[in-house]
Amino acid sequence: MMFNRFILAAVLTGATLATSGAGAVELRIGWQQIVEPSRVPQAEGAYEKATGATISWNQFGGGADVVAAIASGAIDIGYVGSSPLTAAASQELPIEAIYVVGNIAEAEALAMKGVDKPADLAGKKIATPFVSTAHYSLLTALKHWQVDPASVQILNLRPQEIAAAWERGDIDGAYVWDPVLQQIKAGGGTVLADSTDVAEWGGPTFDAWIVRKDFAAANPDVVKAFVKVTGDAYAAYLADPAAWGPDSPEAADIAKLTGANAADVPALLKGYVFPALGEQAGPNYLGGATVKAIADTAAFLAEQGKIAAPLADYSAYVNPSFAAAAAAE
């Protein structure tokens, strides 16, 4: 199993067991049912072993919910898309991005029933989780197509709510991510655009892990170990994607946590462009481009009235130091 490989890697690279005078550090993680490699160490307990922390895993339906939990102090580390990350930073919440999961490509898309071209979207009911990367991509696509958002009914639903609404016939389509996207496509939904298209139209999106600044300052070794285990998961996948086939233990772990079919996992993993740990602190990600991407997203969200105004500088909300330290081990 991958568990042993991740634990061995953590030990060999010197991942520090984080404890305090009162015992193990409590680490509260907010995660989403998204098909990506770090589901494997999550399923196999590798984060607990490498960090030495007592971890509670809290599942959320979208990035906006994760941000709300971070803001309230209910969780310490969370998985979000670039839009909720931008919204959180624009509100000057005490958070920072510590790992870019990957650029979203085919993993998110607008799938519709009975619609063959953008001009036919008028009057249709389209569901998406508000303040998510999917919501941002939907608005970007509508702008590109010169379709007035007011001409369609955009409904704020979480992924599982979207799945149920689709089965009932309450919506005409959705901009959402896998595995719910896969369910919509299997049920007759036709993809009008995915996030690869939207990126080409000037709206790239990505997912990231964020941390509360106070937790990171108090527990740097825990955060570094978290980043290291995450990076090792992506390294294992990038080294041999074929090994993560439908019958692999990795696919089984991912399916168990996300609700996806194990047979679909290999194709779903290809819906992202995953950067390696060694790239995280460099100029293409946390060391530069991520800050610019957040600023660009903020400008668009402000234009759409989704945030009051963008900040002058977003560099305080991106921290490459943990990735740099983890990569150096």
N, C-alpha and C positions, 0 to 999 in steps of 0.2 A: 504493500500500500504506500501511497504518497506520504502518509503520516511519518513513517520512519525516515524518509529522505529529508523531509522538512526539519524534523527534530535534529537529525544528525548534522544538517547544514548549520542550524542555529548554534549547536554546541561547538562545531569545528571552527566557526567564524567568530566565536566569542560573544555571542548575543548574551547580554547581561540579564541575569534573573533579577527582577525588580522587587524589592521588598522594603518595608518600612519597619519602624520599631514595633508597630502594632500588628505586624504580619504582612501578608501579601497586599499589594496595592489593589484597590478596586478599580477596574476599568469597565466602563459602560459604553458599548459600541452600538451605534445605530446602523443597520444594514438594510438593503433592499433585495428583493428576489430577482436579481439580474444575473444572467448567465455570464460569468467571467471567472478567471482562474483562481482568485482568492477564496472562492467558495470551498475549494478543496482543503486548504489548511484550516478553514473555519469548521468544516465537517469533521475533521480528524483531530481537532484539539491542539494543533501545532502552535497557535497563538498563545494559548495558556502555558504551554511548555516553554516557549522561547521567552516570553515576557515575565513569567513567574507571577503574573497578576491573576486575581480572581475576576473573571470576565463574565459579564451579563450581556447577552446578545439580544438586542431589541429590534424587531422587524418593523419597518415603516413602508407605507404605500407610495411615497414619493419624496423628493428632495425638500419640498416645502415643509413637510412634517418633520423631517430630520433637522432642518434649520430651526424650527420652533422648539424642538427638544434641546438642541444645543443652546439656544438663547435662554431657555428656562433653567439650564443647568442639569437637565435630566440625563444627558449623555455627555461623554467626553470626546469620542471620536465618531465621525459619521461619514456615510457614503452619499455623495450628492452629485448632481450634474452641474455643468457650468452656469446655467441660469440661476438656480437657487444659491449657488456659491456667490455669484455676482450680486444677487439681491441681499444676501447676508452681509457681504462686505460693504455694499452701498449704505446699509443701515449702521455700519461701523460696529457690528457685533464682534466680540473678542475671539475671532477664529482665524485660522490660517490653513491653507492647502499644503499638505505634506507629501502627497503622491498623486500623480496623474495616472488614472487607471488606463485610459486610452481615448483616442479620438473616435467618436461615434460615426459609424458608416451605415451599413445596411441593418444594424441592430435596432434602429428606430425608423419609422416610416409612416406616411399617411396612406392608409388602406381604406377604400370605399367600396360600397356595393351600389351598382347601378349608375356609376359615374365614370365616364371614360376620359374626360378632359376637364381642366380647371374651370372652364366657362360654365360647366354644369353644376358647380358647387353651390350656387345661390339657393338659399332656402333649406339646405341640407343640415342635419344635426351631426356635428363632429365633436367627439369627446376627446379630451386630453387632460392630464393633470396640470392645473395652473401653476405657473412659476417653475415649470420643469424645462429640461432641454427640449422635450417634445413640443411643449407649448411655444417656446421660442422659435423652434424650427417651423412650426405651423404658421406662425405670424410672418416669418421670413419668407416662406413659400407663397403665402397669399400676397404679400407685397410684390414679390417677383412676378407673379402672375397677374398683378394689377386687379386682384379681387378684393373688394372692400370687406374687411372682417365683419362689418355690420350686416352684410348680406347673407351671412351664414349664422347658424346657431352653434356657438362654441360652448360646450358643456364641461364643467369642471368635475371630472371623475377620476378616482384612483384606478390603477390598472385592473384590480380584481372587480371593481365596479363596472369598468368598461367591458370586461369579459361577460359579466352577467347581463348588462344592457344590450350587448351585441346578440347574445343568445335569445333574448326576449324580443328582439327586433325594435328596440326603443331608439336606436341610433343608426345613422347611415354609414358611419365609419369612425375612424379614430386616428390620431397621430399618437403612437404609443410604442413601447419597446417590447422586445421578446421577454418571456414566452407568450404574452398576451397577443402580440403582433402576429405570431405564428398561428395562433388560434383563429384570429380574424381572417388571415389569408386562407387557412384551411376551410373556413366557412363561407368562402365566396368573395372575400374582399380582394380588390385589385389595387396594387400599389401605384399611386400617382407620382410619388416622389419619396425618396429616402434621404437620410441625413448626409450621404455622400453628395447628392444633388444640391442640397441646401448649402453645404460647405462651398461648393463651386459658385453658388450665388452670393457668397459673402457672409454666410452665417455658420461657421464651423462650431461644433459643440464637442464637449468631452465630459467624462466623469472623473471624479477625484475623491480622495479621502481627505477630510478636514479634521482639525483638532481644536479644542478650546485652548487658548493661549495659556491660561493659568495652569491647566493640567500639564501641558507640554513643558512649561517652565519648572514645575514641581517634580516631574517624572520623565526627564529626557531619555533615560535608558529604556524605559518602557516604550516610548514613542519610537525610538530608533529600532528596537527589536520588532515592533509591529511593522515598521516599514521594511525591515529586512525580510521577515517572513513573507510579506506581500510580494516583494521583489523576487524572492526565490520561487514563488508560485508562478509568476509570469515567465521567469527564466526557464522553468521546467516545461512550460507550454511552448514557448518560442523555440526551444532547443529541438523539440520533436512533436509538432502538432499531431502527427499521425498516431502517436502513442495514446492520444486522448480520444480514441475511437468510441463508437457507441457501446461496445462491450467492456470498456476500460473501467477500472475503479474510479478514475477521475470523473468520467461521465456520470457514473452512479452517484458519486458525492454531490455533483452539481445538480443533478436531477432531484435528488432527495431534498435539497434545500430550496430549490427554485420552483419545483412543480413542473418543470419541463420534462419532456420525454427524453430518456437517455439517447435514443436513436437520433434526436434532433440536435443534441448538444454540439457535436463537431461543426455543423453548419452554423449554429448560432454563435459560436466563438469567433467565427470568421467575420462577424458583423462589426467587429471593432478592429482598430489598429493599435496594438499594445506596444508602448515603449518599454525598453528594458530598464532595469534599475540604474545601470550606468549612465543612461541618458537623462534621468530625472532632473539632476541638478544643473544640467547643461543649458545652453541658450535656447534650445528648441522647446524646452518645457519650463520647469520651475525657476530656472536661472534666467528667464527673460520672456519667452513667448507667451507663457501662461498669464503673466501680468498684462501684456498687451491684449490677449484674447478676452480677459475679464473686462478691461477698459472698453473694448469694442462692443462687447455684449451689453455693458452698462449704457453706452450711448444709444444703442437700439432700444433697450427697455425703457429708457427715459423718453425717447421719441414716441413710443407706443403708450406712454402713460403708466407703465407698470412699476416704475420707481420714480421718486421725486426728481432726483438729479444725480448724475454720476459724480464720483469723487475725482479730485484732481490727480490722485496717485493711488494705485492699488497695490503697490509693492509690499505694504505692511501686512497684506493678507495672503502672501505666498512665502513659504519658508523652505528653501532647498537644503538647509543644513542637515536635517535628519536623513534625507536620501543620500547626500554626499557622504555622511559618516557611515551609513549602512553599506554603501557601495565600496567603501575603502576597506571593509573588513575582509 
